[in-house]
Amino acid sequence: MADKDPREPFTRISVSEAKEKLETHQAVMIDVRDPHEYAEVHASGVLLVPVNSVMGELSQIRDFAGEKQEVLFICKMGGRSALAAEYATAAGLEEYELFNVEGGTEAWEQAGYPTGD
């Protein structure tokens, strides 16, 4: 795993690292793209919370995460998900370790990882 940048409230990880975290049931993944992008393709088992809604949807994120320890944010390529992790931190989502999935849904799909519900 990449070292955490002390200037960021999250850790950047690859899609393979994200998949491993999801498979070991220690994490959940939030897709922060727009609904039309999500409808085209999305990683299996994610919750859709568009980036501009993250700060107002912390209770939904907490309900989805439950007892998990980590929340992974994913978008198309990694930019909006990094912003979503910043928003989540600013809004007070401090009980989870936050991650940004680098390469996003494009890299997830290219790796052949599960998509759809």
Secondary structure, DSSP 8 states (H G I E B T S, - for coil): -----TTSSSEEE-HHHHHHHHHTTSEEEEE-S-HHHHHH--BTT-EE--GGGGGG-HHHHHHHHTT-SEEEEE-SSSHHHHHHHHHHHHHT--SSEEEEETTHHHHHHHTT--B--
